[in-house]
Amino acid sequence: MEIQSYFSSLDSLDGELATLNLGPTHPATHGIFQNVLKMNGERVVSAEPTIGYIHRAFEKLAEHRPYNQITPITDRLNYCSSPINNMGWHMTVEKLARIEVPKRAQYMRVIIMELARIADHLICNSVIGVDTGALTGFTYMFQERERIYEMYEEICGTRLTTNIGRIGGMERDFTPAFHQKLRDFLKTFPDRFEEFNSMLERNRIFMDRTIGAGPISAERALSYGFTGPNLRACGVDYDVRVMEPYSSYEDFDFIIPVGTQGDTYDRFMVRQEEVRQSIRIIRQAYENLPEGPYHADVPAYYLPEKPDVYTKMEALIYHFKIVMGEVPIPKGEVYHAVEGGNGELGFYLISDGGRQPYRLHFRRPCFIYYQAYPEMIRGAMLSDAILTMSSLNVIAGELDA
Amino acid sequence: MKPELIVARIEQQSPGVLERHYTAYDGMLTLETAPQRAWELLKFLRDDEMLDFHFLTTLCGIHYPNDKGRELCIMYQLHNWPKNVRVRVKTYLSIEDPHIATVTNLWATADWMERETYDFFGVIFDGHPNLKRILNVEDLDVFPLRKEYRLEDGTRTDKDDRFFGRAGNEGVRFE
């Protein structure tokens, strides 16, 4: 399993090799990516990705922020599914502080995380459609994503960078409007989604364009550290939700779809099925949503009710201590992983007992699997290279951190 | 797979490779080794049929400025999927001479992870095919995640940690 050199011997062939800059700001790359391609006509001979265009030093920033102020940083990793990042971070801190979150909050989190997964996969799959020439599905799926964003708005007030939930549970209970919107979504979304599905799944043009485009074998994918839908498309059924269930995922019945070829079509199909499974999980979680508190009873970490802050001494003290970052937290190191939109999103946190982490490292699935891109497109047509990139669902925010 | 079993297996197959081992706060077995033997230990963990830590989950650097001669820590996190066991491997380097053998020949994914660690901590991975900066600009002359580089203007006094009761960020080692 020797790693391949960046520039293979093919480069030195006589002939007309052209150097082509794909990106950094090209509409087809859906983000700020640069790839310096060596082209032989329409075929990619070699590629070298340059990344870091939106690097914002999250790991350094996190060393200078109290724990609750790191949540907004995690929003900006994979911004197509920010709630999953937020929840992953809360769970990491809860693991460090040994906080047990009530069942209701766990189920609420599951509903939100699965909505986020749907939003993430909708973008990725409808963009694959766009890149193969089918714009219409994209415009319809964006309306569905909009409905998910309206639900986020009901829960936390924001849409894209959500900062959803709190350390210890949720910030507030589901509102009546949220219940209405979710019920409505569960009723109408599946049909509309199947409509979108029927437009592409057996479409001859779509199949011709995607089958065999940008394949990777399971063995190479494992060596490259693939996780999530991109790995499952190669036929490996690894999913953090099943492997190490968090937030009560063990309570739900769902399947892990896998592909066989690891090509663009399989990645598309795996994501399509995951959307259906997410709906299944949301239904189960919503129908069995337990009664009870929506946050743990941990006054040292969870902000008190605002009226209490004005009237009760104890609440005022806790409020002050949390806001000023005066909360004692245990020393220790913790790794916690969640199944993000693109795979295993891990938080490796070292605490020295101080108000900020001593070190926080993000295991960002996009960063890890994007390095396989040159190998996946070697020898492919340029148009397939674009398609392969969109089917990998590389999100610049998560890539660059 | 119990931690004692993993440790016993390593000590039986390659004696002396482990400097120390302990279970971390989150319950993960952590193995410490000398930087010269890190590659050997990682290869053994990957290839041994019983241990089968085939997946490199992540790799990162940590800076402990007060630990003389062992300032830079490299943390590798491996995962055995069939048995669902994770393990950490740590090795400590001197900041004067931060060299360690690359593991890109064991896992292709280590390529960018090592480049990132080089970029932020200045660790030189010997044998890496393309060791250069990845997220920062090429002409940057510092390694920004090292603790001596402050995030903000060092002359500010309103954000002094001492005013919050605890200094924090002093550096800790774990048993």
HADDOCK unambig.tbl for C-alpha pairs under 7 A between the chains (distance, minus, plus):
assign (segid A and resid 1 and name CA) (segid B and resid 105 and name CA) 6.81 0.50 0.50
assign (segid A and resid 1 and name CA) (segid B and resid 106 and name CA) 6.94 0.50 0.50
assign (segid A and resid 2 and name CA) (segid B and resid 105 and name CA) 5.29 0.50 0.50
assign (segid A and resid 3 and name CA) (segid B and resid 104 and name CA) 6.66 0.50 0.50
assign (segid A and resid 3 and name CA) (segid B and resid 105 and name CA) 6.10 0.50 0.50
assign (segid A and resid 3 and name CA) (segid B and resid 108 and name CA) 5.71 0.50 0.50
assign (segid A and resid 5 and name CA) (segid B and resid 129 and name CA) 6.80 0.50 0.50
assign (segid A and resid 51 and name CA) (segid B and resid 134 and name CA) 6.48 0.50 0.50
assign (segid A and resid 51 and name CA) (segid B and resid 135 and name CA) 6.07 0.50 0.50
assign (segid A and resid 52 and name CA) (segid B and resid 134 and name CA) 6.62 0.50 0.50
assign (segid A and resid 52 and name CA) (segid B and resid 135 and name CA) 4.07 0.50 0.50
assign (segid A and resid 52 and name CA) (segid B and resid 136 and name CA) 6.32 0.50 0.50
assign (segid A and resid 55 and name CA) (segid B and resid 135 and name CA) 6.29 0.50 0.50
assign (segid A and resid 60 and name CA) (segid B and resid 145 and name CA) 6.05 0.50 0.50
assign (segid A and resid 222 and name CA) (segid B and resid 55 and name CA) 6.86 0.50 0.50
assign (segid A and resid 223 and name CA) (segid B and resid 107 and name CA) 5.11 0.50 0.50
assign (segid A and resid 223 and name CA) (segid B and resid 108 and name CA) 5.35 0.50 0.50
assign (segid A and resid 223 and name CA) (segid B and resid 109 and name CA) 6.11 0.50 0.50
assign (segid A and resid 224 and name CA) (segid B and resid 107 and name CA) 6.68 0.50 0.50
assign (segid A and resid 224 and name CA) (segid B and resid 108 and name CA) 5.02 0.50 0.50
assign (segid A and resid 224 and name CA) (segid B and resid 109 and name CA) 4.13 0.50 0.50
assign (segid A and resid 225 and name CA) (segid B and resid 55 and name CA) 6.87 0.50 0.50
assign (segid A and resid 225 and name CA) (segid B and resid 56 and name CA) 6.57 0.50 0.50
assign (segid A and resid 225 and name CA) (segid B and resid 57 and name CA) 6.71 0.50 0.50
assign (segid A and resid 225 and name CA) (segid B and resid 109 and name CA) 5.45 0.50 0.50
assign (segid A and resid 326 and name CA) (segid B and resid 164 and name CA) 6.64 0.50 0.50
assign (segid A and resid 332 and name CA) (segid B and resid 25 and name CA) 5.25 0.50 0.50
assign (segid A and resid 332 and name CA) (segid B and resid 174 and name CA) 6.97 0.50 0.50
assign (segid A and resid 333 and name CA) (segid B and resid 24 and name CA) 6.67 0.50 0.50
assign (segid A and resid 333 and name CA) (segid B and resid 25 and name CA) 5.69 0.50 0.50
assign (segid A and resid 333 and name CA) (segid B and resid 26 and name CA) 6.53 0.50 0.50
assign (segid A and resid 334 and name CA) (segid B and resid 25 and name CA) 6.58 0.50 0.50
assign (segid A and resid 334 and name CA) (segid B and resid 26 and name CA) 5.12 0.50 0.50
assign (segid A and resid 352 and name CA) (segid B and resid 168 and name CA) 6.61 0.50 0.50
assign (segid A and resid 352 and name CA) (segid B and resid 169 and name CA) 6.47 0.50 0.50
assign (segid A and resid 352 and name CA) (segid B and resid 171 and name CA) 6.58 0.50 0.50
assign (segid A and resid 352 and name CA) (segid B and resid 172 and name CA) 5.82 0.50 0.50
assign (segid A and resid 353 and name CA) (segid B and resid 168 and name CA) 6.66 0.50 0.50
assign (segid A and resid 354 and name CA) (segid B and resid 166 and name CA) 6.47 0.50 0.50
assign (segid A and resid 354 and name CA) (segid B and resid 167 and name CA) 6.69 0.50 0.50
assign (segid A and resid 354 and name CA) (segid B and resid 168 and name CA) 3.86 0.50 0.50
assign (segid A and resid 354 and name CA) (segid B and resid 169 and name CA) 6.33 0.50 0.50
assign (segid A and resid 355 and name CA) (segid B and resid 168 and name CA) 6.32 0.50 0.50
assign (segid A and resid 358 and name CA) (segid B and resid 169 and name CA) 5.32 0.50 0.50
assign (segid A and resid 359 and name CA) (segid B and resid 62 and name CA) 6.96 0.50 0.50
assign (segid A and resid 363 and name CA) (segid B and resid 58 and name CA) 6.22 0.50 0.50
assign (segid A and resid 368 and name CA) (segid B and resid 109 and name CA) 6.43 0.50 0.50
assign (segid A and resid 371 and name CA) (segid B and resid 112 and name CA) 6.87 0.50 0.50
assign (segid A and resid 400 and name CA) (segid B and resid 135 and name CA) 6.57 0.50 0.50
